[in-house]
């Protein structure tokens, strides 16, 4: 059972997916902003798990980068697993700070990528761009998803009309 669960509103309303960096310092955020400077992706920094989760509730499907040193390996593993369970459309990147000894565990917990250093962000930047582009094409609600699968779904609106 996860330690946190999304509110009911998260299940039906989804804002534009974001890129969230949860870290105690700004060095990963600065490196990510530099790596994403050629795109329109804004990097949101948070220094607590609570504010990170609040942002995820508002925008499921976001990409979250978590600094492992901030939580410790065991807590980070639980956090990554819980984010994957509660926010299945989201993608988690582990910021490991040159410690590759736990990379396999982080990936097994659900991390899509493990970055050992701010100097090695190139592949993480590509992943962020891909995940956010894919998330923007998902329907905003279950109703919209079902409606878009109907033969007439692309020609009409799922909103009820009253004459």
N, C-alpha and C positions, 0 to 999 in steps of 0.2 A: 504494500500500500504506500502511496506517495505521501510526502510530508505536506504537500500543498496541492490544491486543486483549483482549476480556473472557475471563475464565477459563471453563472448561467448565461450572462450576457456574452461571454466569450464564445459560447457555442453557436450563437446566431449572428453576431455582429463582428466584422473584422475590418480594422482600419488598414491603411497602407503598411505593408511589412517594413520593418526598420532593421538597421544594423546596430546592435547594442553591445558595447564592450563593458564588462563588469571587472573592474580592477581597482587596486588601492592607489596606484600612481597614474600618471598620464602618459607614460612612455609607450605603451601598446596603442593607445588611442592616437597619439601623434603619428606613430609609424603607420597605422592603418589609414589615417587621413592622408598622409603623404602617398601611400600606395593607391588610394582610391581617388586621387586628385583629378584624374582624367575622366571620371564618371560623375554622375549626379547623385551618388550615394552619400548620404550624410551619416557620420559616425556619432552615435549617441553614447556618451560615457556615463556610467553610474558607479558608485563606490559601495553599493550594498546590494545584497541579494533581494531584499524586499522591493527596492525601487526597480530592479531588473525584472522581477516577476510582475510588478504593476504595469510596466511597459509591455511585457509579453501578453498580459491579459487584454490590453488595448489593441494589440496588433499581433495576433497569432500568425505564424508563418514567417516571423522575423528570424534573423540570424543573430545568435548570441555567442560572443567570445568571452570565455571565463578564464581569469588568471588563477592558475592552480595554486600558486604560492599564497594567494589571499585567503583561501579556504583550507588548504591542506589537502593531501591526496584523497584521503577517505571521504571527507565531506564533499570534495569536488566530484568524486565518483557518484555519490548519492544524488547530488544536485543535477548532474548531467542525465542520470537515469530518470529522475523525476520530471525534468523538463521534457524529455522525450515522451514520457507517458502522458503528461498533462497537456502538452502543446505539441501534438504529433506533426503539425505542419512546420514546426521550427527546426532549425539546424544549429548545432552546437559546435563551436571550435574551442579546443583547449589550448590555452596559452601556457606552455610548460616551463619556460625559462631555462632552457638548456638541459633539462632533466628528461632524458629519453627512457629512463628505466621503467616508467609506468605507462609508456605509450600504448602498449597492447591492452592494458586494463582500461585506459581512458577510451579507446576505440570500442572495446567490448561494452562499456557502459553506455555508449551512444554518441560519442564525439565523432563528428564527420571528418575532422582533421585535427592534428596536433602540431602546433607551431613551437619549435624549441627556442626561437630567438626573434626579436623584432627585425633582424636583418634577413630573415628567411620567410618573408610574408608573401612572396609572389604567388605561390599556389593558393594560399588562403584568400588573397584578394580575388583571384579567379573564381574560387568557390563562392565567395560572398556575392559577386555579380551574378553567377548562375542561379544561386538559390533565390535571390531577390527577384530576378527576372521570372523564374518559374512561379514564385508565390503571387506575383501580380496577375498572372493569368488564371488563378483559381477563382471560383465563384465566391462571393462574399457571404453567402448563407446556404444552408441546406436546400431551402426552397429554390433559390436561384440555380443551384447545381442540378436539381431534378428537372426544373423547367427547361434548362439549356439542353437536356438530353431528349426532350420531346421533339417530334418531327417538326412542329411549328414553333418551337422554342426560340429560334433565332429571329423570328419575324414578329413576335408579339412580346408584351411585357407580362411578367408573372404577377404584377400588381392587379388586384381586383378592380374592375371598373364598375361604377354605379351610375346609372343614367337617371 
